[in-house]
Amino acid sequence: MSASWQTVLFLIYAKKAVSSSQFTLIPRKKNLDALAEAGITVGHLKKIISDLTPENYIRGPEPDLTIPNEILWVFRVIMESTEYYLKLKLIPEKNKWNLICISFHPPDRPLR
């Protein structure tokens, strides 16, 4: 699936949120283990997100099945020959956007 103007707009807002320190990584074991195994910090993860392009796009917008009315986006990155799955969403809060990283880990199944 190719990226759309919506993907480009999502990335603009996501990068703005990261640069404004409006970023949260959900501290799931799978995410924390992936960071540790890759030897990266949350700060490095922010840089990875800031470097995302439409080429990294996998799918979205799609509904968050756990929280109605929220939208998810999925991207992939490859670091040192390991593929990583990123599931992100933007949440509005008082005239700004917060970027939530729900997932960052190797995918459970092929992404493409």
Summary of the structure (lengths in Angstrom):
residues: 112
radius of gyration: 13.2
end to end distance: 8.9
largest distance: 39.7
contacts: 296
relative contact order: 0.23
helix: 33%
strand: 37%
